[in-house]
């Protein structure tokens, strides 16, 4: 839209349409965000970060659970933070053990590159 109307025009229109709904996160005119707004904004962020546009906000939950779990946060606390009724879903669906995967990958790289240096 900015390219068609020009940035100044878009900003002026946004200011004229602004609704002060006392929201912390909102659209450019102050209205509530819906799922499409969030997904679109998230795709823009991941695209600008250079990691593609196939990511969804839901994947942040998996990362959050995995990272906090790997950092020693009790599963019960994590389940509460992500609003699960119990720990079963948190453990079976969201928790991905990162440390063993990272360790296994680094050990493989050490073996591969360590061998090539000494050989």
HELIX and SHEET records of a PDB file:
HELIX    1   1 UNK A    2  UNK A    5  1                                   4    
HELIX    2   2 UNK A    7  UNK A   17  1                                  11    
HELIX    3   3 UNK A   35  UNK A   48  1                                  14    
HELIX    4   4 UNK A   58  UNK A   70  1                                  13    
HELIX    5   5 UNK A   75  UNK A   81  1                                   7    
HELIX    6   6 UNK A   88  UNK A   89  1                                   2    
HELIX    7   7 UNK A   90  UNK A   94  3                                   5    
HELIX    8   8 UNK A   98  UNK A  118  1                                  21    
END                                                                             
